[in-house]
Amino acid sequence: MAGKFMKVSCKDCGAEVVIFSRATSRIACSVCGSTLTSPSGGKAQLVGCRPLEAIE
């Protein structure tokens, strides 16, 4: 199954960021620099963000 893009919101500053659901590296917020996701071998683990919507 292929990954999808997701729009997420940073828990610290509220900025909205588009990420890939199967990211293989750490993703940081472009506004405040906090960690949004960490790699987990498959799907990216959402750490400092909450999902808003899946983008087709």
Secondary structure, 3 states (H helix, E strand, C coil): CCCCEEEEEECCCCCEEEEECCCCCCEECCCCCCEEEECCCCCCEECCEEEEEEEC
